[in-house]
């Protein structure tokens, strides 16, 4: 049983890291990834608890209780990101449900510190989790796209059933069955979130996911297998059990988080050469993006093409994301290219986007704030020049006079909601221009 749980832990840990590193800026990815990692830790705590002696048994049991139930809380928030127009629901979840659920979970942990959790605490926590997951299931039935909706809905249903089993005082095989069933469901959630992100970006998923899984499985088997062999030839002590899970976790993390780890090493090894660090990071991101490319031209559908254009504009400074964008396969880019290098395609797409942004610029001066300037301003300064006017913290230094004017105008005259609405409208104009040039 220890090795089966260790394998389930490795799968859960890898998928959590994969979801996080694939789209670190997405709220759903962060919540789903954190939930997967937390549940992986719960599996490890469950196995360690069976081998640890007093006085550590109670703290390990309390940690297991918290880690087993926290994923349901995170998972509910991740599901809400799949619901179209769910921003208000997310705010209600963050400000209302999360504090109440954490209070109930704290009550459950405290009541079980010296033994089995109290019935009242167990029932209160279970009702909260199952009710939230049931509500998420109802919302997902109406969500789109259908392929993500179906998988996430099935995952929600089984996760709700698994959570209901976990909050019961189940013992023996029933407990083991519930734990492994929820682990399978957590994997389904991670896949659903990854599918949603890949669909939104117009990227391929399975080739990239398979490559990452194979690398994680190889390093986990080579490193964790040595500890497993020692346990098989001897005894599963608390130290060896903890070492098994720790070695597997570190090996999978180093493999799956290759890009961030390399950036950290570059920062340590080359502290005074920012340009080389930037170039190395660009090449790594480009290489990692290649398995995500969808072959063939982008979709002709107007709404889908506008959405992909919006994402490509947001990724203007990231050659890796531009290389994976379906817009890199536009016919107009085929005509502009001299070779067939994916890196050249990404560079041509960046140039094409810049040309379309420049077309929105009025001819009366270098900078303005009148209505005819707004679409140019909301694309050029944030994406091409890298201004982030609504980011919290001190005002950025080193700006040119033009950038400073734009920054102050955004902060004083343009609300954040209006800013994003103008960006969407400007992206739609560029998308329409590109569609006319390529298919009419």
N, C-alpha and C positions, 0 to 999 in steps of 0.2 A: 504493500500500500504506500509506503514512503516514496518509492521510486515513481509510482503512478502520479502521486500528488506533486512530486518534483517536476515531472514532465508537464503537468497542467500548469504549474507555477511558471515554468519557462515560457510556455505558449502565451499565457496571460501577460507576463512581464514584457515579452517581445512586442506583442500587439499594442500594449499601452504606450510603449516608447515609439513604435512606428507611427501610431496615430498622432502623437504629440509632435514628432519631428517632421511629418509630412506637411502639416498645416499648423504651425505654431501660433499663428495669428487668429485662428478661428476659435470662437468660444466653445462650440460644440466639441471640437477636437480636444481642447484643453480639459474640458470636464470629463469626456469619455476616457481620455488617456489617463487622467488622474484616478478615475474610478477603477480602471483595469489594474493600474499599479497598486492601488490600495487593496483590491481584492487579492492580488498576488501575494502581498505581504500578509494578508489574513490566512492564506493557505500555509505560508511558512510558519506563522505563529501557531496555527493549529497543530502542525507536526512537532514543533519544538515543545509545545505544552505537554505532549505525551511523554516526553523524556526528561523534562526538567523537574528538579526536586524543590521542596520547600527551602527557603521562604520565597522563591521566585515564581512558584506556580500561580499564585493569585495575580501578580502584575501581568504575567504573560497571558492569563485567561482574560483579564480586563482589556488588554491590547487586542486580543483576538476578537472579542465582542465588538469593540469599536470599529476595527478594520473590516469586519464582516458586514456591518450595517452601513458604513459610510458610502460604499459604492452606490447603494440605492439612491441616496441623496444626490450624489454627483450625476448619476445616470439620468435622473428625472430632469435635471437642468440641461443635460446634453440632448435629451429627446425634444425639449422645447425649441431648440435651435433648428430642428427639422420641420417645425410647424410653420407654414407661411404666415407672415404677419404676427409672429409670436413675441414681439418685443415687450409688449405690456405684460404678457404672461411671465416672461423672464424676470421682469422687475418685481412682480408679485412673488415669484419663487424666491428671488434673492433677499427681498426685504421682509417677507412674511413667513414662507414655509421653512427656509433654511434655519432661522433662529429657533423656531419652535421644534424642528426636528433635532437640532443639536442639543437643545435642552432635554428632550426626551431621551436622546442617546446618552447624555451625561447621567441622567437618572438611572438608566439601565446599567451603565458601567459601575456606578457607585453602589447600586443595590446588589450587584453580583461580585463585589470585591472580595468578600469573605466566603463566598459560596455560589450557589445557583442564583441567577437574577430573580428578583421578585416578580410575581405574576402580574401585578398592576403595571410595572415598568415594561415588562415584556409585551403585554397587550397594547399599551399606549404606543410604543415604538412600532409594533407590527401594524396597527391600524393606520398610523401616519404613512408608513412606507407603502403599504398595499393600496391605500386610497390614492396616493399621489401617482403610483404606477398605473392604476386603473384609469385615472383621468388622462394620463399620457397616452394610454392605449386608445381611448376614445378620440383624442385629438389626432393621433397618427392615422386613424382610419380615413380621415379626410385630407391627409397631407399628400404632397406631390414632390418628386416624380413617383410613379407607381412602383417601380422596382425597389427603390429605397423604402417607400412606405410599407410594402409588404414585409420585407425582411425585418425592419425595425418594429413593426407591429407584432410579428411572431416573437421576436426577442423580448418585447415588453411583456407579453402574455406569460412566457415561460419564466422570465425573471420574477414576475409577480408571484407565480406559483412557488418558485424556489425560495423567495424571501419569506413567504408564508410558512414554509416548512422550517426555515432557519429560526424564526422567532418562536416556534413551538419547542417545548422541552424534549426534543427528539434525541434518541440515543442510538448507538450502534450503527447498523447498516443504513437506517433511514437518514441519519446525520451525514454519513459519507455520501449517500446518493444525492442528498440536497446540495451539498457543497460542490460536487462535481457537475451537477446539472446547472447550477448557477454559473460555474466557470465556463461551460459551453455557451451559455446565454450571453455572458459578458463578451466572449469572443464574437458572437453574432452582432452584438452592439458595435464593437470596434470596426467590424467589416462594414456595417451599415453606415457609420460615420465616414469611413474612408471612401465608400462608394459615393456618398453625397458630395464630399469635397472634390473627388475626381470628376463627378458629373458637372458640378458648378464650374470647374476649371477647364472642362473639355479635354481632360487628360486620360490616358490609359491607367489602369490600376493593377491588373493581375500580374503583369510581367514584373513590375517594380516590387509588388508585395512578395511574389515568389522568390525573387532574388534576395530580398532582405530576410525572408524566413529561412532560406537555405543557409545563408551566412550565419544567422543567429543559432540555428540548430547545430551547425558544425562546431562552432566555438563552445557551445554549451555541452555538447557531447564529449569533446576532447578534454575540457577542463573539469566539468562536473563529473564526468565518467570516472576520473581518477579517485575522487572522494567517494563516489558510489561504490567503487571496487573495494576500498578500505572498509566501508560500512558492511558490505556483503560478506567480507572475510572475517569481520569482527563483530562489533556491537554498535547499534545506533544510539550512541550517547547524545546528550544535548549539544555538546560542543561540535561533534561531527555532523549532526543534523543541521545545526545553524551554519556550519562551514559549507555544507553542500548547497544550501539555498543562497548563501552569500556569494560563493564562487560562480554559480550559474547566473545570478543577477548581474554581477560585475562584467562577466564575459559577454553577455547579451547586450548590456548597455554600451560597452566599448564598441562592439560591432555595429549596433543599430544607430548609435549616435556618432558615427564616424566623422561627419562634417563638423559638428560643434566641438568634438574632441580635437580635431585637427586645427580648428581656429584657435582654441585655447593654447595648444602647443606652439602655434606660430606666434601668438602674442608673447609667450614666454621666451621663445628662442630668438625672435626678431623684434625686440621692443622698439628699435629705432628706425625700422623700415616699413612705414605704413603702406607705401605703394606696393611693395612686394606682397604684403599680407593681403591687400585688396585683390591683387591679380591672382594669387593662389586661391583665394576664396571664390572668385568668379569662375575659375576653371573647375573647381570642385563642384560648385553648384550646377554648372553646365553639364558636367559629366553625370551627376546624379539625376538630372532632369531628362536625359536621353531615353531611359526606359519608360518614361511617362508620356512620350509623344504618341499621339494618335495618327496613323497614316491617312493620307488622303486630304482633300480640301475640307475647310470648315463647313458647318451646316449653312444652308441657304435661308433657313427660317429667319424672319426679320427679328423677332424678339430674342431668339437664341444668339444670333449674330451680334446684336447690340449688347447682350450680356457679356459675351466673350471679348468684345472690344473694350468694354468697361474694365474687365479684369486685366487685359493686356496693357491698358493705359496705367492702371495701378501698379503694374509690374515693370514700368518703363526702365527703372534703374537696375533690374535684375535680369541678366542675360539668361540665367538658367530657366526662369519661369517663361521668358519670351521664347526660348528654344522649345519648351514643351507646349506652348500655346498653339491651338489649331490655326491661328491666323498666320503662323510662319509658313503655312502651305498655300497661301493665297496665290492665284495665278500671276498677279502683278509682281510678286516677289520672285517667282520663277523667271520672269522676263528681266528683272534687274540683276540677277545673280550671274556671276562668271563661272562659278564652280557649283558644287553641290554639298558644301560643308554645312552641317547643322549650326555651327557657330556663325558662319556667314549669314545664314537665314535669320538667326536671332538679331544680328547687327542690322540687317536690311529691314527687318520689322521695326526695330527701334527708329531707324531713319525715316521709314514710312510714317510712323506715328508722329514724329516730330514735324514732318512736312504738313500733315493734316492739322496739327495744333497751330502751326504758324499761319495756316490759311484763315483761322478764326481771328487773327490779330487785325484790328482796325489800322488804317494807314495814317491816322492823325496823331503822330507822336510815338514816343517809346513806352509810355505808361499812362493809363487812364482808369477812371472808376465809373464811367457812364455805363448805361445799359449795354451798349455794343461791345464793351470790353469784358463783361463779366464771364462769358464762356471761355474766352482765351485765358483770363487770369486764373480761373479755378482749375485749369488743366496745366498750364505752363509752370506756374510757380510751385505748386505742390509736387508735381511729378517730374518735371525737367530740372527745376532748380532745388527741389528737395525741401521746400518750406513746410513746416508743420504748425500752422497758426493756432490750433486748438489743443496742442499737447501741453500738459501741465508741467510746471517747472520754470526755471529762469528763462528769460528771453534769450534766444540764440545770439551769439556774437559773430563777427566776421561777415556781416551781410553787406552787400553793395547798397548804394542809395536807393536803387530801384526795388531791390528785395525788401528793404526796410519799409518803403512806402506801401508795398503790397501787404507785408505782414501786418502793419498797423491798420490798413484798411479792412483786412479780413477780421481782425480782432474787434474793431470798433463798429463797423458798419454791417457786417454779414454774420447772421446767426449760423450756428453749426448745421442746423437742419437745412437752411436755405443753401448753404455751401454745398452740401451733398446733393440736393435737388438740382442745382445748377450743373454739378459734375455729371449727373445722370443725363441731363438734357444735352450737354455738350458732347458726351460720349455717343449719344444717339445720333447727333449730327454727323460725327466722324464715321460712325458705322454705316449710315445711309450713303455717305460719300464713297466709302470703300465698296459697298455692295454694287453701287451704280458702275463704278470703274471696273469691277471684276466680272460682273454677270449681265451687264446691259450694253 
